[in-house]
């Protein structure tokens, strides 16, 4: 029964009614997917699901912050649209986006849950911001309550206006509750919070997600790269393909695309991640696509072509 429910919706366009869930994963739109998940499922059920290690998605999210070299930007600047941070949450998020997503999901979390090491969510990190947010949540600080209320009320109010337009809502809930038996029985939200796009993509493909759209359009490979402007000088620029999730193309060296010694730590991680995903997609039937320019930070499509020819 669960399989048939999933088959009905796994390739259906979501968010913008154009691309499938798999395509959005490939394009690194993790925040948009999380937002969609919260709309079609019971948020507290997903946020508090434990994997074989006893970790909830928030355990995995918080454990990343000490190991990641996230951009240190102001986490408390004024934001006009509290839902906009979802579009900025990728597999390599900025610290600001990380904190905002934690703040949002924490509204549905049971902070008493311990993993197999006996750690609650807050105990998986040494980050001062997370510790202070946890303290305020547990002590019901008026300041934090008001801030969290603003985030949740505005996001959920926006969602409630069109949630009835989502067909097969119950089927989506089944998919998002599906446990990955090959990866510690984690659900999709575990993979998204840990930044593990490849495991999330494998879970979808193993359950029927198509790597190519109808008639070969919208190959999942297309979503892996995004066109950005690279300034050459004060007056000119060039279009260049970069892994989806890059924030800018300033550090890319056009005369040595393979080396790119100026890439940040997160950019290098994202490049490696994208190439690994591309190889997996190609091995599972994804067709390549013709680049509009020979400027691309990766030669992975070339390598895929040579492998098959």
Buried (B, 14 or more C-beta within 10 A) or exposed (E): EEEEBBEBBBBBBBBEEEBBBBBBBBBBBBBBBBBBBBBBBEBEBBBBBBBEBBBBBBBBBBBBBEEBEBBEEEBEEEBEEBBEBBBBBBBBBBBBBBBBBBBBBBBBBEBEBBBEEEBBBBBBBEBEBBBEBBEBBEEEBEEBEEBBEEBBEBBBEBBEEEEEEBEBBEBBBBBBBBBBEEBBBBBBBBBBBBBBBBBBBBBBBEBBBBBBBEEEEBBBBBBBBBBBEBEEEEEEEEEBBBBBBBBEBEBBBEEEBEEBEEBBEBBEBBBEBBBEBBBBBBEBEBBBBEBEEEBBBBEBBEBBEEEEE
